[in-house]
Structures are given as structure tokens and as C-alpha cells.
Amino acid sequence: MSKQDICSLNYEEIQEEMKRIGEKAFRGRQIYEWLHVKLADDFSQMTNLSKSLREKLEAHYEIPKLYVAAHQISRKDPTEKFLFELSDGNMIESVLMKYEYGNSVCISSQAGCRMGCRFCASTIGGLKRNLATSEMLRQIYQVQKISGERVSNIVIMGTGEPLDNYENFVKFLHMISDEHGLHISQRSITASTCGIVPKMHELAEEGLQITLALSLHGSSQEKRRELMPVANKYALPKVLEACDHYFEKTGRRVTFEYSLVKGVNDREEDIRGLTGILRHRNCHLNLIPVNPVRERDYQRPTSENALEFKNKLEKNGINVTIRRERGSDIDGACGQLRRRYAAGNKGETDETICND
């Protein structure tokens, strides 16, 4: 019989679970602190529990393990990339980015992805499975333990579509911001979606205060279809309506992510299209010169062309920035390290400092 994932139980659930097995509720509170504050990854570390209780926990519950398969440290900027192996052998990626204002971790929400965005390495090979709530939490816990530094900001923009793993994703948001755990402010959490309209509306009603980021990537429905198969199901006007609903319900300004692809969506017609979409919305546009992916043909524009594109949008009244490039020397794009590892090109060691 398989063991229950104890790390996916929230603060109330773990207390109820302890009562169900004949223990006092306060034991659940102790265990929760060990898992989500002290970041224990083994029951033997829970030294204020009796030996008999630890043995009972070991027999019936599990703490899902994330093993470090590769750890890359950039020479260009304070960025580190982690390739974690899950207990079933699937691989996921997380990225630690250090800024003056604190440490930000980008995590994955699925092993693989079925959205099929044409410029993204994460979709190559499709979706393997959803991540459990615990597997999303433990990416942050592992990064914090390895780095020895507090994580203050979270970005769910790694491998996977979080709204395609909705229940586990929302539970993760509640648990990571819970005052009994790491208590990271929801206002310091950003989640990216390619535009799953029904779930966007549902998320707007959850009473959360996270920032929603829409992967726009096209200035029209036709351009989105060219780059993002999901646009065949959810038309751009409906996606924008869902963004407006999220802003109305939460008061949180939506961020629009726009991967700049040379010769595809960086033209004058795209400036006009984006202006029409964004000018009258309280939002922010984040331009991301696309990271080249070996398996894809798309190319990034030059820095000069990206800056010109940005400046023209600003003149049209759009609140826009170009995302600062991070981790380009350590397979920075989503899915790149996972793909390289799967292909058997692991490098000389699991831990590398890249300086090319």
C-alpha cells in the first residue's frame, strides 16, 4: 500500500490526520513546523516527537524527495539553476535569482507541459504528470536549504502550466503564504498562464493577492495561433476579458509577458496591435527577447531592435520594460537543462560553474 504524502497536507488537515490515527492535534502542529518551517526532509529529524510516533509516521507517510541531479551557477550574474529528480525519475527545473531587494525562485508546476508553445523547450516531449503540492513547495525549500538564504519572491513560470494543475497549484499558494509555514507574502508571488480562460476566472474568485502574468506573445489572435496552440481553444478577446475580470476582482495589475521572436512578432504591425490591446488597460508589458532553443528555429532580435520596439511602445503610452537577461550561460530558458540532461549531455559533473 502506498504511503500518504504528508507534506501536501495543510495546517488544518495535518492536525485532523493526527487525530484520525489516535494522536493529539498538537502533534500535527509540531510536524507541520518541522516540514514547512524547519524544512525537514526525514522523520528522524523530528527530535521532539517520540520514537514510536516517528516510526508510525515512517510506516504510513512519506515526505516526497527532490534529488539534485544538476546544479549550475552562472558566471555572468547571480543566478543558479537546479535540475531536480523526483521520486519517480521525472525531472523538473528551478531557478534562483538574487537581486538587491531579495531572492526570487522560479519553480515548475508540472513535469513537462502539454501547451505546445512553439518557442519553448518545456513542451518538447509533452506532459509527463502534474506536480503534487508538496513537490512545488519543496523546490523552494530545497533552494533555500542549499543556498542558505531566505526566499522572498516566487515566480511560477518554470516548466508547466499552473492552471492546468489547478487544485494543487492553489493549495500551494495558500500553504506557501500560510503564517504557520514560510509565510511568503502573496503579493510577492507571480504566476504565469498561457490563457486557460475558465481557470483564470476561477482564480479571480479565490480571494488571492498574487500577480497574474499572461503569456501574450502575439499582438493578434492570428499571431498567437502561430506561436501558441492554446489560442485555437481560447480566443484572444476572451483571454483579455479574463484578465480584466482578474483585475476587477483582486485589484492586482496584470502583467503581459511577450517573448520577442525575430521576424515573427517584432514588427510595426505588432506595435500597433499591442497598443490597441494594452493602452486602455491598467497593466504592465514585459518584453522577453526569446532564448534560443536547440530544437527550435526561432531567433532572438538584436538588443538594438528590442530597445527600438520598446521605445516605440512607450511613445504610444504603454508601460513596458525589457526583462533583464538572467542565466543565459546556464541553459536559462525553461526546459533547456532538463532536455540536455535527458539527452545524456550532462557535462563533466552534476555541479558546474558556467563561464562561457
Buried (B, 14 or more C-beta within 10 A) or exposed (E): EEEEBBBBBBBEBBBEBBEEEEBEEEBBBBBBBBBBEEBBBEBEBBEEBEEEBBEBBBEEBBBBBBEEBBBBBBEBBEBBBBBBBBEEEBBBBBBBBBEEEEBBBBBBBBBBBBBBBBBBBBBBBEBBBBBBBBBBBBBBBBBBEEBEEEBBBBBBBBBBBBBBBBEBBBBBBBBBBBEBBBEBEBEBBBBBBBBBBEBBBBBBEBEBBBBBBBBBBBBBBEBBBBBBBBBEEBBBEBBBBBBBBBBEBBEBBBBBBBBBBBEBBBEEEBBBBBBEBBEEBEBBBBBBBBBBBEEBEBBBBEEEBBEBBBEBBEEBEBBBEBEEBBBBBBBBBBBBBBBBBBEEEBEEEEEBEBEE
